Amino acid sequence: MNNTTPHVVYLSSSAHSDWREPVKAKYLNDDRVVFVGPCEQHGLSDAMGAPGDVKPGHKLRIMQMLSKSDVLFGYIPDDRYRSFNIMLEIGLARAWGRKILFVNEARSLDEEVRSAQAYVDESFDGLQAGLNRLHQLIASENDRPSPEVGQLVKPTGRVTHQIFLSGSSEPGWINRVQARYRDHAEVTLTVEEGMDALTSSDILLACRTNSESRLFNLSLAVGYASALGKRILFVNEGDHYSHAYDYIKPFSDGYFTDLDEGLRYLDYAVGIEDRL
């Protein structure tokens, strides 16, 4: 493997289409590119939080994986599905300064997708034309990710995820989290290591294990992480009532009363689907 930082390409489209698999297969052993995206298992996606559902999986997965990308490749194959998710992801990608390649093969939607043109860098009428341009981008030494975007992924053939743990001092919950991700090199955990570590993290996992502690550390971490736009999972084991912690709930992307359930959604956010 060379030392070139790979492109991280987010494949945005309907979950009902299988076009992604041949694309991934073409670059299976190519260390110039890593593919990420939303969950492609329709049943699992709905179970973890379909659009409009109160479950947080939909937002968590999209935000985490898209934040790791430097290119978004969006594709509308036909007009059978509404494709709102593609437009949403294009909007996020543009605000984050990602390069956007967009393909629309649904001729009946040509008028509607005009609004997307101002957001995309390049658009195409056919999938093969879009994929040819993507290949040029992957192959070109002049189109490598910028140093800022390059920090999102190291040349290891995988996308890495930084998780910051904050909450109760009781070590049991931390041990459970560490054991869960011990064999997943793509996940790095830090425990209460200060603002700099939280700044460089992607996700805050905040956990309250009992009703006795006044966890100022947890509240501080949630406030700081929220202002920085981090993904926040708040676990209040046993759903111990506290009016004070009601202030925290609106700032979290997911609220759970069981650590195992919170960890299921953390798995989903970082793409570990084989145990869900």
Beta strands, then each sheet from edge to edge (+ up, - down):
strand 1: 7-12
strand 2: 33-36
strand 3: 71-76
strand 4: 99-104
strand 5: 122-124
strand 6: 161-167
strand 7: 187-191
strand 8: 203-208
strand 9: 231-236
strand 10: 254-256
sheet 1: 2+ 1+ 3+ 4+ 5+
sheet 2: 7+ 6+ 8+ 9+ 10+
end
